[in-house]
Amino acid sequence: MLTSRNSLKSRKELDAELGGAARAWLDEALAEAAHDAADAAATPGAPRPEASPYASPPWELRYAAAGRHCGQENADSVRSLLLVEARAALPSVTRLYDQGTAAERRAVLLTLHLLDLGDTALPLIEDALRANDTRLVAAAVGPYAADHLDPHAWRHAVLKCLFTEVPVAAMARLGERAHGDAELARMLDDFAAERTAAGRPVPEDLRTVLALTAPADEGETPARPTAAPAAPAPTEES
């Protein structure tokens, strides 16, 4: 089951949970990532291993193995620490996403806002929002998307969450970006009308977001869509 907000553990929290062998593995992995970052800083114009599609720095191999050594419940956090420690550049981030499993892609998405990438990683967010894997969708609508998606793309990210039943609480800065957005309100009304016409329930999250679209000086919130009477309906793909 998806949680409402993705969270990453700190190094201190991981150290408190991991056993001795896992902590030692993590120490070595982070040291390799830091070494790669230091090399890049010392020779900024020199080619890095990540510049070649056929060679990867050692820490990237550790990235893939994080779940095996530190437990699947800690894999997101460990992978995020590796990306941050390596000061991962766009080529590394893109390769890890493109070649990774769903879990490895998720960790990339959860960490983008912690890396110095500007808006260059938006294609990864856009790819995740085209997927039907709800874990990727939830990870894609975090702080990076809130900072960099344009209004049109962000509105469609809201609808994607509603359609795939990803809790809108996973969306970073939802209230700020939805506030006073009349176009988003129109799109939500249309979505609610389509659901009602098809005899399907209107998600409660839709009402939540619709209320957020009201300007602060309005005395009333937007009208709440009313669901049609219960009726058998096909299951939407997620």
KEDO-155042 format. One line per field, with one value per residue: residue number from 0; x, y, z of N, C-alpha, C in turn. Coordinates in pm, 1 decimal, decimal comma. Atoms other than C-alpha are relative to their C-alpha. Layout:
% KEDO-155042
n <- (NUM  ...) .
nu <- (X  ...) .
nv <- (Y  ...) .
nw <- (Z  ...) .
cau <- (X  ...) .
cav <- (Y  ...) .
caw <- (Z  ...) .
cu <- (X  ...) .
cv <- (Y  ...) .
cw <- (Z  ...) .
***
This chain:
% KEDO-155042
n <- (0  1  2  3  4  5  6  7  8  9  10  11  12  13  14  15  16  17  18  19  20  21  22  23  24  25  26  27  28  29  30  31  32  33  34  35  36  37  38  39  40  41  42  43  44  45  46  47  48  49  50  51  52  53  54  55  56  57  58  59  60  61  62  63  64  65  66  67  68  69  70  71  72  73  74  75  76  77  78  79  80  81  82  83  84  85  86  87  88  89  90  91  92  93  94  95  96  97  98  99  100  101  102  103  104  105  106  107  108  109  110  111  112  113  114  115  116  117  118  119  120  121  122  123  124  125  126  127  128  129  130  131  132  133  134  135  136  137  138  139  140  141  142  143  144  145  146  147  148  149  150  151  152  153  154  155  156  157  158  159  160  161  162  163  164  165  166  167  168  169  170  171  172  173  174  175  176  177  178  179  180  181  182  183  184  185  186  187  188  189  190  191  192  193  194  195  196  197  198  199  200  201  202  203  204  205  206  207  208  209  210  211  212  213  214  215  216  217  218  219  220  221  222  223  224  225  226  227  228  229  230  231  232  233  234  235  236  237) .
nu <- (84,1  -78,4  14,5  40,2  -115,5  -124,4  -97,7  -132,4  -67,2  -131,7  -109,7  7,2  109,5  -43,1  -100,2  68,4  79,9  -77,2  -96,4  -140,4  -45,2  66,3  -60,7  -133,3  22,7  43,9  -118,4  -83,4  72,3  0,1  -137,4  -22,1  75,5  -68,9  -124,4  35,9  35,2  -122,8  -74,7  66,5  -22,9  -141,9  -29,3  134,5  8,2  -40,5  111,0  30,0  48,2  141,4  16,6  7,9  112,1  -51,3  -75,4  67,2  -82,5  33,2  114,7  124,1  23,7  53,0  137,1  88,1  -6,8  37,6  103,0  -55,4  -91,3  55,1  141,5  86,0  65,8  -95,1  -66,2  20,0  -82,9  -140,8  -26,1  3,3  -126,4  -105,8  13,4  -38,3  -142,6  -73,2  39,8  27,7  32,3  111,5  -24,0  13,5  139,4  78,4  -34,2  55,0  144,7  32,8  -42,1  33,0  128,3  97,7  -46,5  -114,2  54,8  69,7  -98,5  -44,6  105,2  10,2  -120,8  -31,7  -0,1  -119,8  -114,9  -12,8  30,5  91,2  116,4  -47,6  49,2  144,8  42,2  20,1  130,7  102,2  7,2  66,6  141,3  65,4  6,5  113,3  -53,1  36,8  -116,3  -75,0  80,7  -8,2  -134,7  -22,7  71,9  -61,7  -47,7  -58,8  110,9  64,4  -88,4  -38,7  104,3  77,6  138,3  74,7  -46,9  31,0  143,4  19,5  -52,5  108,6  97,6  -60,8  13,5  140,9  36,0  -68,8  27,4  -112,9  49,2  -52,9  -89,2  -137,4  -42,5  -65,1  49,8  129,0  83,0  -59,2  13,0  140,4  72,4  48,7  -22,3  131,9  -7,9  1,1  135,8  80,1  -38,7  53,6  144,1  20,0  -32,6  109,1  118,9  -21,9  15,2  140,6  72,9  -33,3  47,0  -112,9  -7,2  -95,4  -96,2  1,4  -115,8  36,5  65,2  -105,1  -75,6  90,7  11,2  -125,5  -9,2  73,6  -79,2  14,6  98,6  135,2  68,9  42,3  -84,2  69,6  102,0  -54,2  69,4  78,4  -14,0  123,3  32,7  -93,9  34,1  -117,8  -84,9  -128,4  -114,2  -100,4  -138,2  -85,8) .
nv <- (-119,8  -122,6  -97,7  -129,3  -82,9  76,4  -51,9  59,8  3,1  -62,7  93,3  33,7  96,1  127,3  61,4  54,5  115,9  100,8  82,1  -35,1  25,1  -95,7  -133,0  0,8  -8,5  -135,9  -86,3  17,0  -51,2  -146,0  -44,1  5,3  -110,0  -124,5  -2,5  -37,0  -142,2  -76,3  3,4  -89,1  -137,7  -33,2  -7,5  -24,3  15,2  134,1  94,5  87,4  130,9  -5,7  -57,1  111,0  90,4  133,6  2,5  -67,3  -7,0  109,6  -25,7  32,6  142,6  7,5  -50,5  111,0  105,7  -54,6  79,8  128,4  -16,0  -81,4  29,7  -72,4  -110,5  -111,3  -18,9  -136,9  -94,2  26,4  -46,0  -145,9  -45,5  19,5  -103,8  -129,6  3,1  -2,6  -121,7  61,7  -87,2  48,7  128,4  110,5  8,4  51,6  141,2  80,0  6,7  73,5  139,6  55,0  61,0  -97,5  -49,6  -89,1  -122,0  -72,2  -69,8  -115,3  -101,9  -54,5  -74,0  -104,3  -134,5  -14,9  -7,6  -128,8  35,1  -94,2  68,7  92,3  136,3  7,2  117,1  116,2  -20,9  18,4  142,6  66,9  -36,2  76,5  140,2  41,4  47,4  -104,7  -36,1  -100,2  -121,8  -65,4  -55,8  -105,6  -124,5  -59,2  -139,0  -36,5  -29,8  -123,9  -113,1  -13,5  25,2  -118,6  15,8  99,7  134,0  25,3  32,3  137,2  87,1  11,6  93,1  133,4  52,7  35,4  113,2  121,4  12,4  -40,6  -105,9  -131,2  -43,1  24,5  -110,5  -109,9  -136,4  9,9  -115,9  -120,1  -1,6  7,8  -118,5  -93,7  51,5  19,9  102,6  128,8  21,4  42,2  136,8  88,0  10,1  86,5  137,2  45,7  22,2  124,1  111,8  11,5  49,8  141,9  73,5  28,3  -98,3  -110,5  17,1  -102,9  -86,7  -102,6  -106,8  -66,3  -89,7  -102,8  -101,4  -76,8  -90,8  -124,2  -113,5  -18,8  -100,4  47,0  39,4  138,6  89,3  44,8  102,4  134,6  91,6  103,4  128,0  64,4  118,2  110,0  89,7  79,6  -72,8  67,2  -48,3  -74,7  44,6  -90,6) .
nw <- (0,0  6,9  -107,1  54,3  28,6  2,7  -94,6  5,8  -129,6  -7,1  -28,2  -143,0  -16,9  57,5  -87,5  -117,1  39,1  72,1  -72,0  20,1  136,8  88,5  -23,3  62,4  145,4  30,9  -14,2  118,9  116,6  -5,2  23,1  144,8  60,1  -34,5  77,4  136,7  -1,5  -20,7  125,9  95,1  -42,9  16,9  144,6  56,4  144,6  41,7  18,8  -112,7  46,4  34,6  133,5  93,6  -28,2  -24,7  -125,1  -109,8  -120,5  -93,1  -86,6  70,3  -21,7  -136,7  5,8  36,9  -101,7  -131,2  -65,0  -44,7  -113,6  -109,1  -16,3  93,7  -69,3  -10,1  129,0  48,9  -76,2  30,1  137,2  -1,6  -58,8  99,2  102,8  -57,3  -32,1  127,4  72,9  129,8  113,1  80,5  66,9  -95,5  -43,5  111,9  22,8  -109,1  20,8  122,6  -7,3  -130,4  -31,1  -48,6  -129,8  23,6  59,7  -106,7  -82,0  78,3  -2,7  -134,9  -35,7  98,0  -58,5  -83,3  89,7  70,4  139,0  62,0  57,0  103,4  -23,7  24,1  78,7  -86,2  -62,4  103,9  28,5  -112,5  0,2  107,4  -41,9  -81,5  -128,0  -95,3  -81,2  75,6  5,9  -131,0  -16,7  99,7  -31,1  -117,2  7,8  129,8  91,2  -46,1  34,0  140,5  100,4  36,3  -47,4  76,2  -36,4  -140,8  -9,1  46,3  -105,7  -97,4  55,2  0,5  -135,3  -21,8  85,0  -45,4  -142,7  -83,7  -89,3  35,9  -107,3  44,9  85,3  -71,3  21,9  66,7  -30,3  60,4  145,4  38,8  -46,9  101,0  136,1  59,8  103,6  -70,2  -48,3  115,2  34,9  -103,1  23,4  116,2  -40,8  -86,3  83,9  74,6  -93,9  -36,8  116,9  16,5  -116,6  -88,2  -109,1  10,2  -109,4  -104,2  23,2  96,9  -75,3  -77,6  87,8  49,9  -104,4  -3,4  114,8  -26,8  -49,3  -143,5  -34,6  27,6  -121,8  8,5  79,2  120,2  -20,9  -10,2  90,4  -66,0  69,4  43,3  -82,1  19,7  111,1  39,3  95,1  26,0  -78,9  77,4  -11,2  -76,5) .
cau <- (0,0  126,9  198,5  79,4  424,1  753,9  1022,3  1393,9  1595,4  1902,7  2243,3  2201,0  1868,1  2015,6  2311,2  2068,6  1879,9  2149,3  2359,4  2738,7  2796,4  2542,5  2690,6  3037,5  2906,4  2736,9  3056,1  3251,2  2982,9  2961,1  3340,4  3348,3  3080,0  3265,7  3589,0  3419,0  3278,9  3619,3  3786,5  3529,4  3578,3  3958,2  3958,3  3637,2  3728,6  3840,9  3617,5  3444,4  3362,0  2993,7  3058,3  3079,4  2771,7  2999,2  3166,3  3022,7  3195,0  3206,1  2942,8  2682,5  2729,1  2671,4  2353,4  2202,8  2307,0  2167,8  1862,6  2062,4  2305,9  2092,9  1742,0  1466,7  1304,4  1619,9  1707,9  1550,2  1739,0  2071,9  2047,1  1954,6  2258,0  2480,8  2343,7  2392,7  2739,1  2851,3  2699,0  2553,7  2544,5  2272,1  2445,8  2469,3  2117,5  1974,3  2164,0  2057,5  1696,7  1695,3  1875,7  1735,1  1456,7  1137,5  1284,0  1606,1  1406,9  1197,1  1507,2  1629,4  1295,9  1292,2  1637,6  1623,6  1545,7  1862,4  2090,7  2217,9  2041,6  1817,6  1534,8  1750,7  1602,1  1243,0  1239,0  1267,5  966,3  769,7  856,9  744,5  415,8  346,0  385,6  110,3  336,4  185,1  513,0  683,1  394,7  400,8  777,4  755,7  524,6  763,7  958,1  1141,7  816,5  666,6  967,3  1005,7  689,1  511,3  144,3  4,9  220,6  160,6  -218,0  -196,6  17,7  -270,3  -512,2  -268,1  -268,5  -648,2  -677,9  -425,2  -545,6  -213,1  -294,5  -264,9  -96,1  212,6  223,4  471,9  344,8  -2,5  -184,0  55,6  36,8  -335,8  -432,5  -648,4  -589,7  -913,8  -795,4  -720,7  -1066,4  -1221,2  -1025,4  -1132,0  -1496,1  -1468,9  -1304,4  -1576,1  -1848,3  -1693,8  -1676,7  -2035,1  -2162,5  -1987,7  -2146,4  -1815,5  -1748,4  -1575,4  -1250,9  -1251,4  -907,2  -1064,5  -1282,7  -975,8  -784,3  -1087,3  -1125,6  -760,8  -818,2  -1039,0  -878,1  -825,7  -1067,2  -1361,3  -1618,9  -1709,5  -1517,3  -1594,7  -1899,3  -1830,2  -1903,6  -2167,2  -2111,6  -2374,3  -2562,0  -2347,0  -2334,0  -2111,9  -1816,2  -1505,8  -1182,5  -944,7  -593,2  -332,7) .
cav <- (0,0  347,5  589,0  945,8  1097,3  941,4  972,6  904,2  804,0  996,8  836,8  851,1  669,4  404,5  347,1  287,6  22,8  -156,9  -443,8  -433,4  -587,2  -360,4  -49,7  -149,9  -200,6  139,5  306,3  162,6  252,0  613,7  641,9  533,3  787,3  1064,0  969,8  998,0  1339,3  1459,2  1346,0  1535,9  1850,3  1832,3  1785,1  1952,3  1928,5  1566,6  1288,5  1084,8  713,8  807,9  983,5  642,6  421,4  119,7  216,2  310,4  433,9  174,1  350,2  292,8  -82,3  -34,1  155,5  -152,2  -376,0  -156,4  -370,4  -692,9  -550,5  -307,9  -451,1  -355,3  -135,3  79,3  68,0  402,4  582,6  414,0  484,0  844,6  887,6  746,7  987,9  1285,2  1179,3  1130,1  1464,4  1266,2  1448,7  1410,1  1129,1  910,3  990,6  920,8  593,2  469,0  552,7  414,0  91,3  41,1  -166,9  4,0  29,6  186,4  433,1  524,4  615,5  840,9  1023,0  1066,1  1226,4  1466,0  1769,4  1706,4  1720,4  2022,7  1946,4  2246,5  2141,5  1905,1  1592,3  1677,3  1403,0  1147,0  1295,9  1302,0  938,3  830,3  1016,7  823,0  494,6  298,6  195,9  386,5  372,3  569,2  813,7  884,3  935,7  1161,3  1420,1  1521,8  1847,3  1831,9  1818,0  2094,1  2314,2  2247,4  2120,1  2392,0  2458,1  2242,3  1940,8  1984,1  1986,0  1663,0  1517,9  1592,2  1409,7  1120,3  1081,1  1084,2  835,8  591,0  641,2  775,6  983,5  1353,9  1396,7  1259,4  1578,7  1835,0  2193,0  2087,7  2368,7  2633,3  2529,8  2455,9  2783,6  2997,4  2770,8  2811,5  2589,0  2306,5  2353,2  2323,0  2006,7  1856,3  1938,4  1770,8  1463,9  1442,7  1474,7  1192,5  968,1  1043,2  982,9  645,5  552,4  558,9  727,8  1065,9  1028,9  1211,8  1343,0  1527,0  1721,1  1795,6  1943,3  2128,6  2306,0  2413,7  2586,7  2854,6  3199,4  3295,4  3588,8  3377,4  3325,7  2982,0  2686,5  2550,0  2329,4  1971,2  1719,2  1466,1  1102,2  911,3  628,7  322,8  103,8  -178,6  -36,1  -172,1  -141,9  127,2  25,6  171,9) .
caw <- (0,0  -84,1  195,5  159,4  156,3  54,8  319,1  325,0  629,1  735,2  773,8  1150,1  1130,2  902,7  1132,9  1418,8  1220,3  1022,7  1150,7  1158,9  817,2  649,8  814,9  696,8  342,9  350,4  477,9  185,6  -67,2  49,8  52,6  -311,9  -398,5  -215,2  -392,2  -730,5  -637,6  -515,7  -837,9  -1041,5  -833,6  -860,4  -1239,6  -1361,2  -1729,5  -1729,1  -1863,7  -1594,0  -1615,1  -1630,6  -1963,0  -2128,2  -2166,1  -2122,5  -1795,4  -1458,5  -1142,3  -860,3  -651,1  -922,8  -883,8  -512,0  -595,8  -758,0  -467,4  -187,6  -121,4  -93,7  159,0  360,1  322,1  81,8  346,0  351,0  -18,3  -112,6  161,7  91,0  -281,5  -213,3  11,8  -261,6  -522,1  -291,1  -176,4  -538,1  -637,3  -923,3  -1254,7  -1514,9  -1712,9  -1401,6  -1286,4  -1631,0  -1669,9  -1327,0  -1410,5  -1763,7  -1676,2  -1328,4  -1183,7  -1067,9  -716,9  -849,2  -1059,6  -759,9  -557,7  -839,3  -848,2  -470,8  -475,8  -772,9  -556,5  -353,7  -658,7  -847,3  -1174,5  -1237,1  -1467,1  -1674,8  -1513,7  -1608,7  -1876,9  -1595,8  -1417,8  -1742,5  -1809,7  -1462,1  -1500,3  -1819,5  -1631,6  -1461,0  -1172,7  -881,1  -688,2  -965,1  -997,9  -623,4  -628,2  -934,2  -775,0  -499,7  -450,3  -784,7  -981,1  -767,5  -842,8  -1213,9  -1384,5  -1581,7  -1493,8  -1775,3  -1689,2  -1316,1  -1361,1  -1557,4  -1277,0  -1038,3  -1268,7  -1300,2  -923,4  -914,6  -1201,1  -1055,7  -697,2  -576,0  -265,2  -349,9  -13,4  -192,5  -402,5  -274,7  -240,4  -349,7  -170,0  -297,9  -661,1  -665,4  -498,1  -725,9  -1027,4  -1222,4  -1506,5  -1263,6  -1112,2  -1459,7  -1533,0  -1200,2  -1269,2  -1609,4  -1456,1  -1190,0  -1453,8  -1658,2  -1352,3  -1257,0  -1610,8  -1609,8  -1276,4  -1095,1  -760,7  -751,5  -553,3  -221,5  -312,4  -605,8  -366,4  -154,8  -448,2  -580,8  -247,6  -268,6  -603,9  -445,3  -408,2  -44,8  -63,6  -177,8  91,3  -36,5  -167,4  -514,5  -544,9  -447,0  -720,6  -626,0  -708,8  -901,2  -726,5  -684,0  -992,6  -1116,5  -1301,1  -1468,1  -1275,1  -1399,2  -1471,9  -1235,8) .
cu <- (87,0  -21,9  -29,7  118,3  126,5  99,8  129,5  64,1  135,9  106,1  -4,3  -109,2  37,1  100,1  -64,5  -75,3  81,9  89,5  142,4  47,4  -61,5  57,0  137,0  -12,3  -38,4  116,4  86,8  -66,9  2,5  140,2  32,3  -72,1  69,1  130,3  -27,7  -32,7  123,8  85,3  -59,8  24,6  144,6  37,3  -130,3  -10,3  30,0  -120,7  -19,2  -46,8  -144,8  -24,8  -11,2  -118,3  45,5  77,6  -74,8  94,6  -45,3  -124,0  -132,0  -32,4  -53,8  -146,5  -98,1  -8,2  -51,5  -102,0  52,7  81,6  -62,4  -149,1  -85,8  -67,9  89,7  59,6  -17,0  95,8  147,8  34,8  -0,3  129,5  115,3  -5,0  47,9  150,2  86,0  -21,2  -31,7  -42,3  -108,3  29,8  -16,4  -145,2  -87,0  28,6  -60,7  -151,7  -33,4  29,5  -45,6  -132,6  -96,2  44,8  116,9  -45,1  -67,4  99,5  56,7  -101,8  -9,5  115,2  26,5  8,9  121,6  126,6  -1,7  -21,0  -85,0  -121,7  39,1  -52,2  -150,9  -42,4  -22,2  -135,2  -111,1  -16,2  -76,0  -149,4  -76,5  -19,9  -129,2  44,6  -23,5  115,5  83,4  -77,2  10,2  136,6  24,1  -62,5  51,6  50,7  56,9  -108,8  -67,8  81,5  10,3  -108,2  -74,0  -146,3  -78,2  39,1  -35,3  -148,2  -26,3  59,6  -104,6  -102,8  54,7  -11,8  -143,3  -38,4  60,2  -15,9  125,4  -49,2  60,3  87,0  146,5  54,6  59,8  -61,6  -134,7  -84,9  49,1  -25,6  -146,0  -76,1  -38,5  14,2  -134,8  1,4  2,4  -140,3  -90,5  29,8  -54,8  -150,8  -30,8  25,2  -111,7  -125,0  13,1  -18,9  -147,5  -82,2  24,1  -46,3  110,2  8,4  103,5  98,3  -8,2  117,1  -31,7  -65,7  102,6  75,5  -89,3  -17,2  124,2  9,9  -70,7  94,5  -30,3  -110,5  -142,2  -63,8  -39,4  99,6  -76,9  -100,4  63,1  -75,2  -72,7  9,3  -136,2  -32,0  94,0  -48,1  122,1  80,0  125,9  108,7  96,3  135,9  79,3  142,8) .
cv <- (123,8  82,8  134,6  87,9  -85,5  62,3  -77,6  8,2  67,5  -106,4  -43,8  -103,3  -136,4  -71,1  -64,3  -128,8  -113,2  -80,6  38,2  -16,6  100,1  140,3  9,0  11,8  142,1  98,3  -6,1  60,0  152,5  56,6  -1,5  114,3  133,6  14,3  42,0  148,7  86,8  3,0  97,0  145,9  43,1  17,2  22,4  -20,2  -139,8  -90,6  -86,9  -134,9  4,2  57,5  -108,9  -90,0  -140,7  -10,9  79,4  8,4  -106,0  25,2  -31,4  -149,1  -22,6  42,1  -114,2  -104,6  43,8  -86,4  -130,9  16,2  73,7  -23,6  85,1  119,1  122,4  40,3  141,4  96,5  -17,5  51,3  152,0  57,3  -13,8  108,2  135,0  4,1  8,9  130,0  -38,7  102,2  -65,5  -131,8  -120,4  -20,5  -61,7  -147,7  -88,5  -13,9  -89,3  -149,6  -69,8  -73,2  110,2  59,5  97,6  130,3  86,0  81,1  121,7  112,5  66,9  93,1  119,7  139,2  25,6  14,7  132,3  -21,6  103,8  -74,5  -107,7  -142,1  -11,7  -117,7  -125,5  9,1  -27,7  -147,7  -72,9  28,7  -64,6  -145,5  -27,7  -62,1  109,2  39,8  107,6  131,5  76,5  63,6  118,6  133,0  65,4  140,9  40,4  36,6  130,3  122,7  24,1  -29,2  129,2  -23,3  -108,5  -141,4  -32,6  -34,9  -143,7  -100,0  -19,4  -101,9  -143,1  -64,4  -44,0  -125,5  -130,5  -24,7  14,8  112,4  135,5  57,9  -26,2  117,6  113,4  133,2  2,5  125,0  126,7  5,2  -5,2  128,8  92,9  -47,1  -34,5  -108,5  -138,7  -31,3  -47,5  -144,3  -99,9  -17,4  -93,3  -146,8  -57,6  -31,2  -129,8  -121,1  -23,4  -57,5  -148,5  -84,1  -38,6  106,3  108,7  -12,8  113,8  96,1  109,2  117,7  79,3  100,9  112,5  111,9  88,6  100,7  132,2  109,9  26,0  97,9  -41,8  -47,5  -145,7  -80,4  -42,8  -109,5  -137,7  -91,6  -107,7  -128,3  -52,4  -115,7  -114,6  -90,0  -80,5  75,7  -79,2  61,3  73,3  -61,7  101,5  -30,4) .
cw <- (0,0  123,9  -62,0  -36,6  4,9  96,0  -13,5  137,5  -9,1  25,3  146,6  25,8  -56,2  90,1  122,0  -31,9  -60,5  93,1  -37,1  -143,2  -96,8  18,7  -65,5  -151,2  -39,2  12,6  -125,8  -123,3  -2,7  -20,3  -149,4  -70,8  26,5  -78,7  -144,3  -8,4  15,9  -126,2  -101,0  34,8  -23,9  -146,6  -75,7  -150,0  -49,8  -18,8  124,2  -54,1  -45,4  -138,7  -105,8  33,9  35,8  130,3  105,2  118,6  100,0  84,3  -69,2  11,4  140,4  3,1  -28,7  110,5  136,5  72,4  55,2  127,6  118,5  23,4  -91,5  66,4  13,5  -134,6  -54,3  66,4  -30,5  -139,8  -7,2  57,9  -98,8  -107,7  52,0  26,4  -126,3  -76,2  -145,1  -104,8  -85,1  -71,7  93,5  39,9  -109,7  -23,9  109,5  -13,3  -119,9  11,4  127,3  5,7  45,5  133,4  -16,8  -63,9  106,4  84,4  -72,3  11,3  137,1  35,7  -90,1  62,1  87,4  -83,7  -76,1  -149,5  -71,1  -53,0  -101,4  17,3  -19,8  -87,9  84,1  70,3  -101,2  -34,8  110,9  0,9  -115,7  39,4  76,1  131,8  103,9  90,9  -69,7  -7,7  132,2  22,3  -92,6  38,0  127,8  -24,4  -135,6  -99,9  38,1  -40,5  -149,6  -104,1  -32,1  38,3  -72,3  42,9  144,3  17,7  -44,0  99,3  109,8  -48,4  -3,9  137,8  27,3  -77,4  50,5  149,3  85,5  90,6  -36,9  110,7  -35,5  -80,4  83,6  -40,8  -72,1  23,8  -65,8  -149,8  -45,6  30,6  -115,4  -143,6  -63,5  -106,8  62,7  50,9  -113,4  -36,6  102,8  -14,7  -116,6  36,0  86,7  -81,9  -78,6  90,2  32,7  -115,4  -21,6  118,6  95,8  109,3  -28,7  116,5  101,8  -18,2  -101,9  71,4  81,0  -85,4  -50,3  102,2  5,4  -113,6  24,8  43,1  147,0  35,6  -32,8  129,1  -0,4  -81,6  -122,9  32,1  -0,9  -94,7  78,4  -81,3  -40,0  92,9  -36,1  -112,9  -34,4  -104,9  -22,4  83,1  -88,5  19,2  78,2  -27,0) .
***
